[in-house]
Amino acid sequence: MSAVTRRQAITAGLTIVTPAIAFGYQANSAISFGIIGTGGRGRYVGGLMAKDPRARLGMICDLYGDRLDLAKTQIPTAANVPATKDLNELLADKSIDAVLIATPVFLHPEHFEAAARSNKHIYCEKPAGADVQGVLRLAKAAESIDKSKTVAFGFQQRFSPEYLAALKMLRYGMLGDLNLMISYWIWGGNAFAGATLPAMDPADARIRRWGMNKATSGDFIVEQNCHGLDVLNWFAKAHPLKAIGDGGRKARKNGDNNDHYNVIYEYPNGLKGWLLGTQLPPAPYWDVKEQFIGTRGALETTRNYYSWMEAGKKDGTKVESKREITIDAVEAFFTSIVDQKPYSMAKDAANSTLTSILGRIAAEKRHEVTWGEMLKEGV
């Protein structure tokens, strides 16, 4: 007899005793979560979390009142929960089971460390830090977290059904020997945004305009391109051994970030990975994808589709994504909690962030840099 699925059981009016009930967890009690950082990303991901029927928003936190006010109008039920400017107040609340960390990148290690001490499930936005020292700090904090807690990061491609299908094709050998991986992250408009900005207190600017500077964002190769590099690491089942690259600043008018990078990574067994990242094109130009080139075919993955071309054949296959993939990541986070099947993305998140930092350092130095040499930056 075949196993009965949850959907079939519900349709038939059957009652399923889940592992949660078996261990004394009340299946109908929602997972209470708090949001630390109610900027644009915090409001977006927090909004998705609030819409999950298994979850309940318990508290919101931000240093700035205007951000809290926006959260109250844009996140379902946020207007009805406590709001605080002190993350320690949120983390000390025993009724909150999980937290979303969506603060500026340079604060991720500090805030993750605090969340780790609170013994809650954690969903932290990517990347794992703005520099090597910060990433290593976060990775060390992750080692202390109870194994019963889920530790997720905003590398949502890892939960996309389309990315997972493409990965399965690679693992099954449909590409043959993998020779080259490419990450394109061509994002229009950012290099020209905010050319003239009103004066702001430096302490506030460091937080509110964190994305403009390397010290607070890691540069866009870390803050943004880490997504594509995470996919390369994931598909290669390894982080690179070394990198060589180039980069610079041609049009950007604010902060000290670059606006283009070109980095070649070398992975184990001579596998090459190439990152082409830039924010130079005018808005709304957008070309974000990964390609995997093998002896028997090629795969292309994006947030909107994946496609496959077999060697010697004229036509390929393209499969469209069913929805925005952050929804998949959020659902996986709460499913792991409800089903008591925790996972931790901390090591992968740290390695993907360090891969981005390795590329930045190699481009700045204009010569080859090894993984070990890059790690010494954090000592």
N, C-alpha and C positions, 0 to 999 in steps of 0.2 A: 504494500500500500504506500502511495506517495505521501510525503509530508504535507500537511495542511498549512498554507501560508496564512499570515496574519490577516491579510485582506479577505481571503476565502472564509476564514473563521468569523470575521466581523459580519460578512454578508450573510452567513448562515446563522448568525445569532449566538455563536459559541463564545464561551469565556476562556481566555488564555491566561494561564498562570505564568507570568513572566519571571525571569530570574530576580527582578527587583522585589516582587512580592515575596518570593521564596526567602529572601534575605531580610525581610521585614520592612522593605521600602514601600511606601504608599504609592501605588501606581498612578493614582489620580491627583497626587500633590505635585504642583509644578516646581520646576527647578528655579529657585530665586537667583537672579544675577544682578550685578552692579556694573555700571559703566564708568571707567576712569578715563576721562578725556572726551568731551562732547563737541569736538571740532567736526569737520565735514565727514571724516571717515568714521568717527565714533558714532555720529548720528545715523550714518547709513547702515553700518553693521549692527549697531544697537537696535535700529529699527527692524532689521530682519530678525534679530533675536526675539524682540518683543512680539513679533507676529507668529513665532513658533508656538503652537498650542501646548507644548510641554514645558514652556518657560514662563516666568513671571518677573518683570522688572521690579527690583527692590529699592534701588537708590542710584542716583547719578552724581558724578563728581567732576568738577572743573574749577580751575583757579579764577575763571572769569565769568561774571554774572551774565553777560550778554550771550555767552555760549550755553550756559545753563538755560536761559530763556528760550533760545532756539531749540534746544533739546525738548523742552516742555511742549513746544508747538509741533515738532516734527517726529518725535518718537511716540508711538502709541503708549498710553498710560503714564508717560513720564511726568505729566502735570500733576499726577496724584501720588507721587512717591517723594520721599525726602531728597533734598538736594544739598550737597555739601561742597566746600572748597578744600576739605581736608581728606585726602585719600586714606589716611589712617583710621578715620572715623568709619569709612565704608568697609575697610578690611577687618575692622574689629567687630563688625556686626555679625553675630553668629547665625543669623537667619539667612544670610546670603551664601549660596552654595558655590557660585562661580563669578568670575570677573572678566570683563572685556577691557584690555589695556589698549587705548588708542590715543596715546599722548605723543608728543614730538619724539622723533627717533632717538635723540641723544639721551632721553629720559627712560627709554625702555629698560635698560639694565637695572636702574635704581628701582623703578616701579615693579618690574618683574620680581626682583629680589624681595621687595616688601610683600608682594602677593604670595610668593613661595612660602614665606613665614606664616601666612594666614591660613594655610592648609585648605585652600579652595581650588577648584578647577580653574584653569587659566586659558583664555583665548587672547593671545597677544598679537597685535598687528605686526607685520614685517617692517623693516628688517630687525635683526636681533640687537642692533646697536649702530652707532655712527663710526666707531673706531675699534681696533683690535682689543684694546683694554676693556672696553665696554662689553663686547661680545663674549670675551672670556669670563667676565664677571657674571653675565647672565647664564652662561653654560654651567658655571660652578654652582650657582643658585639652583639650577634645575636638578642637579644631582641630589639635592637635599629634599626634594618633593616626594611626598608619600606616593608609592607606586599605584595606589588606588585612585589617584587624581589624574584627570586628562589634562594634558598640556598641548594646546594647539597654537599654531601661528597662521597668520594670514597669507600663506602660500596656497591659495585656493585651487590652483591647477591640480594639485594632488588629489582633489576630491571630485573633479569633473568626470562624468561618465565617458566623455569623448576623449579626454587625455588618458584615462585608464584603458580604454579600448585601443588607443594607439600604442600605448606601452605594451599591452599584451601582444600586439602584432610584432613589436620589436623583440620581446622575450621569446616568442615562438620561432624566431629566426626568419621571418618573412623578408627582412632587409638583407639577409646574408651577414657578411662581416661589416660592422659599422666603421666607417672611415672618417666621417666628419659630422660635427654638430654645429648648427648656426643659430644664434639668437639675434633676431632683429628687434630693436626697440626704438622705433622712429616715431617720435611723439611731437606733434606740431604745436607751436604757439608759446610754449613755456619760456623759451629764451627771450621772448620779447615782452613778456608780461611784467607789469609793475615797474616800468622803466623809471617813473617818477612816483615816489611814495611820500606821504606826509610824515613829518617828524614823529618819532615815538621814543618813549623812554627806553634806553638800551636793554634794561632787564626785561621789559615787556616784549621788545622786538626779538629778543633771543628766543622767546617762546612762540609768539604769534607769527613770526616770520622765519621760523626754524628751517624751512625748506630752501632758503636762499644761500645757506652757508655750509661749508664742508664740516665744520666742527659740530654742527647741530643736526645735519642731515646725512653726512657721509658723502655728499655730492649725489647727483641724480643716478650715477652708476650703482650706488649702494641703495638709495631710497627707492628707486624705480626699477632699474635693470636687474635687481636681485631676483625678480620673478622669473625672467627668462633663464638666468644662470641657475636658479633652483631646478628648473626643468632639465637643463643639461646634466646637472649632477645626479638628479633622480634617474634619468634614463641611462646614464653611464654607470650608475651604482658606485660612484666615487667622486671625490673632489679632485681638482687639478693638482698636478705636482708643481707647476710653475707657469708663469705668464710673461708675455712681452707685449707692449702696446704703445699707443700714442693717444693723445687727447689734447684738448685745448679749449679756448674761449674766443669765439669770433664775433658773436652778436649780443651776448647777454649783457644787460645794463645794470643788473642789481646783484648784490652779494658777491661771493667769491667762488661760486661753483663754475665748473666748465660747462660747455654746451655740446660737446661731442667727444666720443671715445671709440677707439678701435683696438680691440684686445684679442690676442691669440693665446688660448690656454692649451697646455699639454696635459692630457690625462694619462693614467696607466696604460701600458701596452701601445703607446704611440698614438692613441686617439686624440684628434685635435678638436678643439671647441673655439668657435669664433663669435665674439660679441661685436655687433655694430649698434652703438647706441647714440642717439642724438635728439636734441630738442630744438634743432635749428629750423625745420620746416615751418611755414606759416600755418596757423590753425585754419581748418580743422584736420589737416593731413595726419594720417594715422596708419602705421604699418607695423604691427606687433605680432610676431610669430616665431616659431622655432622650426628648424628643418633638420632632418636626420638622413644622411646619405649613406647608403650601404651598397654592397656589391650586387644585390638582387633587386633593389628598389629604393624608394625615397618616401619619407613621411613628412607631412607638414602639420603642425599643431597650432591652434589659436584658441582664444576664448570663444570664438564663434563657430568653429568647425575643426575637423581634422580631415586630411586627405592622404591618399596612398596611390603611388604610381609604381607599377611593376616594371622592371627592366625589360625592354623589347616590346612593350605594348604602348599604343598611342594614347589610349584613354585611361584615365584613372578613376578612383572612387572618392567621393566627398560626402561626409556625414555632418550635417548641421547640428550645432548645440541646441538643446531644448530650452535652456534658460540661463540666466546670469549665474556664473559658477560660484560666486560667493554664497549663494543660497545653499549649494551642495555642501560647502565647508561648514556653514552654520548648522545645518541639519546633522551632519556627521558628528559635530561637537556634542550636541544634545543627545543624539542617539547613543554615543559612547557612555554618557553619564547614566542615562535611563537603563541601558542594558548592562551596566557595570562591566564594561569592556574598555578600560582606559588605555590610552596611547599617549606617547610623548613625541612631539616633533622637535624638541629642543636641540638635539644634536644636528639634525638636518638643517634646521633654521640657522644655527650658528655657522655651519659649514658653508651654506649658501651665501650668508652675509660676508663671511671671510673671503669667499671666492670673489665677491664684488670688490672688497677692499684690496685684495691681491691685484686685481685689474687696475684699480685706481693708482696704487703705489707703482706698479710697473709702468703705467703711462706717465706718471710724474717723474720717475727716475730715467725714463727713456732707455731702459735696458732690462734684461731678463731678471725676474725676481722669483725665487723658489717659495714654496709654501712655508718652509721652516724659517726663511729670512723674513717673511711677512709676519709670522707669529712673534718674532723678536721685537716687533713694534709695540707689542703689548706688555713687554717686560719692564 
